[in-house]
Amino acid sequence: MSRVANASVTLDAMSALMTRFATGDGIWATAIPRLSFIRYSTPHQPMPARYPPCFCLITQGSKSIAFGDDRLVYDGSRFVVAAVDLPVTGVVLDATPEKPYLCVMLEIETGELASLLLDTDTPADADAAGRGLFLGEATVPFIDAVWRLMRLLDTPGDIRALAPLAEREVLYRLLQSNAGARLRDVVAGNGPARRIARSIKWLRSHYDGPLRVERLAEAAHMSPSSFHAHFKRVTAMSPLQYQKLLRLQEARRLLMTDAVDAATAGHRVGYESPSQFSREYRRAFGAPPAADSRQSRSSRPAISD
């Protein structure tokens, strides 16, 4: 059997397992820490989402992801890796009730990845200094490693002892893939990508406050112009655009889950002007906050990826 056929058989087995654990549309946490399954039975409209450091491997269907001015399309032949925390817009492209979109997501424990890098020779990549969200080739060794981790769900008693070993193999195969060099660029050392990753982590915790790019640049040991250039190289956005999208996505989450009004949501995420919040929200999501909240509550699945 060819390598492509082997991969296809394994992806089919992974899909069958996922449909047993993910019984409806949305994101399903599993008994394995940081491992989730995602299922959608129909294509959907663009959905804002946040990608923590993770990889997503589609076993059935296809999807596109937009961030900044970039757009990635992937399916079972390629997986997506988020090396840094990024706000994105996702669209499931290929899904039916009979053959739903299915995806396995594993959040990357960066400390474990950094430890593994000490024992791993990562293949070189001339384009390592690129975006913080990128595609990798879904090789047979990588797919098989993910499958071994997933299969532990059928033997729950083995998860505590064997999941850390299986996850370490997955991370090793990830580093050995053509995505490994970029991951190393962000996780290891003290180069520009790593310093931008630290700045992004700070922004995630302080998105509702005033943005002082000069202070972030100083903390990253860069000039403001160099910081701005490196930040945009990693995220496809300026620091201000990144912060704005974080604020708007969090406001949207508040509107959907906390039953707050638009003015309260805008204030909580750092907007002082309700009219400015409404304008920017409509520009980002296509409808004013109140209308978007009503429409989304009635039509969208409870959780999006």
C-alpha positions as CSV (number, residue, x, y, z in Angstrom):
1,M,0.0,0.0,0.0
2,S,1.4,3.4,-0.9
3,R,2.2,6.1,1.6
4,V,-0.8,8.2,0.4
5,A,-3.1,5.3,0.7
6,N,-1.8,4.5,4.2
7,A,-2.4,8.1,5.3
8,S,-5.9,8.0,3.8
9,V,-6.8,4.8,5.8
10,T,-5.5,6.4,9.0
11,L,-7.4,9.6,8.5
12,D,-10.6,7.6,7.9
13,A,-10.0,5.7,11.2
14,M,-9.4,9.0,13.0
15,S,-12.6,10.4,11.5
16,A,-14.6,7.4,12.8
17,L,-13.2,7.8,16.3
18,M,-13.9,11.5,16.3
19,T,-17.6,11.0,15.3
20,R,-18.0,8.8,18.4
21,F,-16.7,11.4,20.8
22,A,-17.8,14.6,18.9
23,T,-21.5,13.9,18.5
24,G,-22.6,17.3,17.4
25,D,-21.3,20.6,15.9
26,G,-18.7,22.6,17.8
27,I,-15.5,22.0,19.8
28,W,-15.3,18.9,22.0
29,A,-12.7,18.7,24.8
30,T,-11.4,15.2,25.4
31,A,-10.0,13.3,28.4
32,I,-6.5,13.9,27.0
33,P,-5.3,17.3,28.2
34,R,-5.1,19.9,25.5
35,L,-6.6,17.6,22.8
36,S,-9.9,18.7,21.3
37,F,-12.1,17.5,18.4
38,I,-13.9,20.0,16.1
39,R,-17.0,19.0,14.0
40,Y,-19.3,20.9,11.6
41,S,-22.0,19.3,9.5
42,T,-22.3,22.2,7.0
43,P,-20.1,25.0,5.7
44,H,-20.5,28.1,7.8
45,Q,-20.1,31.9,7.5
46,P,-16.8,33.4,8.6
47,M,-16.4,33.0,12.3
48,P,-13.9,35.0,14.5
49,A,-11.8,32.7,16.6
50,R,-8.6,32.7,18.6
51,Y,-5.8,30.3,17.9
52,P,-3.5,29.6,20.9
53,P,-0.2,27.9,20.1
54,C,-1.5,24.7,18.6
55,F,-1.8,22.6,15.5
56,C,-5.0,21.5,13.7
57,L,-5.1,18.4,11.5
58,I,-8.2,18.0,9.4
59,T,-9.3,14.4,8.8
60,Q,-12.3,15.2,6.7
61,G,-13.3,18.3,4.8
62,S,-11.4,21.6,4.3
63,K,-11.2,25.1,5.8
64,S,-9.8,28.5,5.2
65,I,-8.3,30.9,7.8
66,A,-7.8,34.6,7.4
67,F,-5.5,36.8,9.5
68,G,-4.5,40.3,8.6
69,D,-4.3,40.2,4.8
70,D,-3.3,36.6,4.6
71,R,-5.4,33.5,3.9
72,L,-4.6,29.8,4.3
73,V,-6.6,26.9,2.9
74,Y,-5.9,23.4,4.2
75,D,-7.3,19.9,4.3
76,G,-6.1,16.4,5.2
77,S,-2.9,16.8,3.2
78,R,-1.7,19.8,5.2
79,F,-2.1,20.8,8.8
80,V,-2.0,24.4,10.2
81,V,0.3,25.5,13.1
82,A,-0.1,28.5,15.2
83,A,3.2,29.2,16.8
84,V,1.9,32.4,18.6
85,D,-1.5,33.4,19.9
86,L,-3.5,34.8,17.0
87,P,-7.0,36.2,16.4
88,V,-8.3,34.8,13.1
89,T,-11.4,34.3,11.0
90,G,-12.2,30.8,10.0
91,V,-14.5,29.3,7.3
92,V,-15.4,25.6,7.0
93,L,-15.5,25.1,3.2
94,D,-16.4,21.4,2.8
95,A,-18.9,19.6,5.1
96,T,-22.2,17.7,4.9
97,P,-24.3,16.0,7.5
98,E,-23.2,12.7,6.0
99,K,-19.6,13.6,5.8
100,P,-18.9,16.4,8.4
101,Y,-15.8,18.5,8.7
102,L,-13.7,16.9,11.3
103,C,-10.5,18.3,12.8
104,V,-8.2,17.3,15.7
105,M,-6.6,20.2,17.6
106,L,-3.7,19.9,20.1
107,E,-2.6,22.9,22.0
108,I,1.2,23.0,22.1
109,E,2.7,23.1,25.6
110,T,5.6,25.4,24.7
111,G,7.7,24.3,27.7
112,E,7.7,20.7,26.6
113,L,8.4,21.7,23.0
114,A,11.4,23.8,24.2
115,S,12.7,20.8,26.2
116,L,12.3,18.5,23.2
117,L,14.3,21.0,21.0
118,L,17.3,20.3,23.1
119,D,17.3,16.7,22.0
120,T,16.2,17.2,18.4
121,D,17.9,18.2,15.2
122,T,15.3,20.3,13.4
123,P,15.4,20.4,9.6
124,A,16.6,23.7,8.3
125,D,14.2,26.0,6.4
126,A,15.2,29.1,4.5
127,D,11.8,30.6,5.2
128,A,11.9,30.1,9.0
129,A,11.5,33.8,9.6
130,G,7.9,34.0,8.5
131,R,4.4,34.2,9.8
132,G,3.4,32.9,13.2
133,L,0.5,30.9,11.5
134,F,1.5,28.5,8.7
135,L,1.0,25.2,7.0
136,G,2.9,21.9,7.3
137,E,2.8,18.8,5.3
138,A,0.8,16.0,6.9
139,T,3.3,13.2,6.5
140,V,2.6,9.5,7.4
141,P,4.8,9.5,10.5
142,F,3.1,12.7,11.8
143,I,-0.4,11.3,11.1
144,D,0.4,8.0,12.8
145,A,1.7,9.7,15.9
146,V,-1.4,11.8,16.2
147,W,-3.5,8.6,15.7
148,R,-1.6,6.8,18.5
149,L,-2.4,9.7,20.9
150,M,-6.1,9.7,19.9
151,R,-6.5,6.0,20.3
152,L,-5.8,6.3,24.0
153,L,-9.3,7.7,24.4
154,D,-10.6,4.1,23.9
155,T,-8.5,3.0,26.9
156,P,-9.0,5.7,29.5
157,G,-7.0,3.9,32.1
158,D,-3.9,4.3,30.0
159,I,-4.2,8.1,29.4
160,R,-2.5,9.3,32.6
161,A,0.6,7.1,32.0
162,L,0.8,7.0,28.2
163,A,-0.6,10.3,26.9
164,P,2.5,12.3,27.9
165,L,4.7,9.9,26.0
166,A,2.4,9.9,22.9
167,E,2.2,13.7,23.0
168,R,6.0,13.9,23.1
169,E,6.1,11.7,20.0
170,V,3.6,14.0,18.2
171,L,5.7,17.1,19.1
172,Y,8.8,15.3,17.8
173,R,7.1,14.5,14.5
174,L,5.9,18.1,14.3
175,L,9.5,19.4,14.8
176,Q,10.7,16.9,12.1
177,S,8.1,18.2,9.6
178,N,8.6,21.2,7.3
179,A,6.9,23.3,10.0
180,G,9.6,22.5,12.5
181,A,12.1,25.3,11.7
182,R,9.5,28.0,12.1
183,L,8.4,26.6,15.4
184,R,12.0,26.5,16.6
185,D,12.3,30.2,15.5
186,V,9.5,31.2,17.8
187,V,10.0,28.8,20.8
188,A,13.8,28.7,21.1
189,G,16.5,31.3,21.5
190,N,16.1,35.0,21.8
191,G,15.7,36.1,18.2
192,P,13.1,38.6,16.9
193,A,10.3,36.0,16.5
194,R,10.7,34.8,20.1
195,R,10.7,38.4,21.4
196,I,7.5,39.2,19.4
197,A,5.9,36.0,20.9
198,R,6.6,37.4,24.3
199,S,5.0,40.7,23.3
200,I,2.0,38.9,22.0
201,K,1.6,37.1,25.3
202,W,1.7,40.4,27.1
203,L,-0.9,41.9,24.8
204,R,-3.2,39.0,25.4
205,S,-3.3,39.9,29.1
206,H,-3.5,43.7,28.6
207,Y,-5.6,44.2,25.5
208,D,-8.1,46.4,27.3
209,G,-5.5,49.0,28.3
210,P,-3.8,51.8,26.3
211,L,-1.3,50.5,23.7
212,R,2.2,52.0,24.0
213,V,4.2,50.5,21.2
214,E,7.4,52.3,22.4
215,R,7.2,50.5,25.7
216,L,6.7,47.1,24.0
217,A,9.5,47.8,21.7
218,E,11.8,48.7,24.6
219,A,10.9,45.5,26.4
220,A,11.7,43.5,23.2
221,H,15.0,45.4,22.9
222,M,14.0,46.8,19.5
223,S,13.5,50.2,18.0
224,P,9.8,51.1,17.5
225,S,10.2,50.8,13.7
226,S,11.9,47.4,14.0
227,F,9.4,46.2,16.5
228,H,6.5,47.2,14.2
229,A,8.1,45.5,11.2
230,H,8.8,42.2,13.0
231,F,5.4,42.2,14.7
232,K,3.7,42.6,11.3
233,R,5.9,39.9,9.8
234,V,4.8,37.4,12.5
235,T,1.1,38.3,12.7
236,A,0.3,40.0,9.4
237,M,-1.1,42.9,11.5
238,S,0.2,46.0,13.1
239,P,0.2,46.0,17.0
240,L,-2.8,48.4,16.9
241,Q,-4.7,46.1,14.5
242,Y,-3.9,43.1,16.7
243,Q,-5.1,44.8,19.8
244,K,-8.3,46.1,18.1
245,L,-9.1,42.6,16.9
246,L,-8.5,41.1,20.3
247,R,-10.9,43.7,21.8
248,L,-13.6,43.1,19.3
249,Q,-13.4,39.3,19.5
250,E,-13.6,39.5,23.3
251,A,-16.6,41.9,23.1
252,R,-18.3,39.5,20.7
253,R,-17.7,36.7,23.2
254,L,-19.2,38.7,26.0
255,L,-22.3,39.6,23.9
256,M,-22.8,35.9,23.0
257,T,-22.2,34.3,26.5
258,D,-22.7,36.9,29.2
259,A,-25.9,38.5,28.0
260,V,-24.5,42.0,28.4
261,D,-25.5,45.0,26.3
262,A,-23.3,46.5,23.6
263,A,-22.2,49.5,25.7
264,T,-21.1,47.3,28.6
265,A,-19.2,44.9,26.3
266,G,-17.4,47.8,24.6
267,H,-16.5,49.4,27.9
268,R,-15.2,46.1,29.4
269,V,-12.7,45.6,26.5
270,G,-11.4,49.1,26.6
271,Y,-13.6,51.3,24.4
272,E,-14.4,54.7,25.9
273,S,-16.7,55.7,23.0
274,P,-19.8,53.5,22.4
275,S,-20.2,55.0,18.9
276,Q,-16.6,54.1,18.0
277,F,-17.1,50.6,19.3
278,S,-20.2,50.1,17.3
279,R,-18.6,51.4,14.1
280,E,-15.5,49.2,14.5
281,Y,-17.6,46.2,15.5
282,R,-19.8,46.5,12.4
283,R,-16.7,46.9,10.2
284,A,-15.2,43.7,11.6
285,F,-18.3,41.5,11.8
286,G,-20.7,42.9,9.3
287,A,-23.5,44.0,11.7
288,P,-23.9,46.3,14.7
289,P,-23.3,44.6,18.1
290,A,-26.9,44.1,19.1
291,A,-28.0,42.8,15.7
292,D,-25.0,40.5,15.4
293,S,-25.7,39.1,18.9
294,R,-29.4,38.4,18.1
295,Q,-28.5,36.7,14.8
296,S,-25.6,34.7,16.1
297,R,-27.5,33.4,19.1
298,S,-30.2,32.0,16.9
299,S,-28.1,30.6,14.1
300,R,-24.6,29.6,15.1
301,P,-23.3,26.5,17.0
302,A,-22.5,27.1,20.6
303,I,-18.7,27.0,20.1
304,S,-16.5,27.7,17.1
305,D,-12.9,26.7,16.4
